[in-house]
Amino acid sequence: MARKQMGTVKTPTGSEYYYFWDTQSGDVYVGSEHAGKAKSENEAWQKANYYATTCQKMK
């Protein structure tokens, strides 16, 4: 597992969470919550940001 801390995302209430991207499996996490899978750093940010904003995984 090569989980890499990528940065932070904000919720609508202003809370900030670190998000992580596993470069091997593609898994994206916001804090400890699984936010989906991504193939690139940009897609990982999009999935993390969407999850932080909506509390739902991007489809």
N, C-alpha and C positions, 0 to 999 in steps of 0.2 A: 504494500500500500504506500503510495507516494502522495499523501494528502498535503497540499500546499496552501498556506494562508495567503489569500489574494487581496484582502482589503476589508472594508466595512460597507454595510448597507444600512439605510435608515428606514424605520417603520413610520407610518403616518403620524404616530404620537411623538416622534422625535428620538426614540430609542435607537441606539446603534449596535449592530451585531457584526462580528467577524464572519466572513464567509470563506469557505475552503473548497478547493477543487482537487479531486484525486486524479492525477494525470494519467494513471494506468487504467482505472475503471471508468473514469468520466463522471463519477458521482460528485454532486455539488451539495454542500451543507451550509446552512445558515445557523450559526451556533452548533448545536448538536442535531438539528432537524434536517432530514434529507429533503432537498429542494429539487431533485431531478438529476438528469445526466446531461453533460455538455461535451462537445468535441473540441472547443477552443476556449481560450481565456475570456474572449468577448461574450461568447454564449454562456459561460459560467456566470459572468457578471449579470447578464440579462435574467437568467433563471433565479439567481440569488436576489436580485432587486425585485423581481416580480413576486417571489415568495415572501419577502419582507413586507411588501406593500399589501398583498392580498391574503396571505396565509394559505395560499393554494399553489400547487405545482403548475408551472406553465405547460400547456399541452403542445 
